[in-house]
Amino acid sequence: MQPCNACRELVGKPSSVPPHGDLAASGVSAIGPPIHMTKISSNWNCTVCGSWLYQNTADGTPPNEWVMGEHQLDSPEKA
């Protein structure tokens, strides 16, 4: 599926730019041990084109920037 214009225009912008109106919040990504997790992004899914966008924090890669990527699945459960 091709990203819509609104998604393409958001990529590379500072994370301080708000999400466009068709992005639905879909959780956050974090790293580190459970007692000291560090948020690296807010995750968004476009209801128009299906793209996944990530609103990176200062700890994200690249820091403080909107990026587009694959859907980041939850960590698999431990057996």
N, C-alpha and C positions, 0 to 999 in steps of 0.2 A: 504494500500500500504506500502511496506517495504522501509525504507530509503536506498539510495544507499551508497556505501562505502565512497564516497567523503563527503557526509553529515554526516555520522557517525563519520568520522575522524575529522570533524571540531568541533563537540560538545565538550565543555569543554576547548577548546583552548582560549587563550586570544583574546579579541576583536580586538587587533592590527593585528592579522592574517587576511589577505585579504580573501574575499569570494572565493569559488571555481568557476571555469569557467561556470558551469551550473546553478548558482544561479542568478535569475533575481530580481533586486531591486523592492520592492513593498511598498514603503513609509516608514514612521516612526511612532513610538508610543510615545506619550507624555502625561504628567499628569499636572494638575494644572489649574488655571483660564486662560482664553484666553489671558489676558494681560501679563501673566508671565508663559508661558508653559515651562516645563522642558522635554527635549528629554530623553527617557529612552532606546530606541533601534532603530536600522535600521532593517527593515523587508525584508526578502528574501524568494523567492519561487523557489524550484528546478524544472527546466524544464525537468529533467529526471525522478525523482521519486515522485514529487509532495509534498515533505516535506516542512514545513515552519520552517525557522531558523531565530533567532533573535540575532543580533550583539549588545549586551547590552553596554550601556554607564556606567559611574561611578554611575549613578542614577538608573540603572536597577537592576533586581534581577535574578541571582547573578550579582554583578557589574563586568563590563569589561570582560565579558565572552560570548562565543557563546552558545546558547541553542536552543533546538528543541522543538516545541510545536504545539498547535492547531492554526489555522488561527484566528487572532484577527480581528473580523469584526469591521467596523466603528461603532461609537456610533449611536444608533437609533435617527432619527430626532425627535425633540420635537414637540408636537401637538399644 
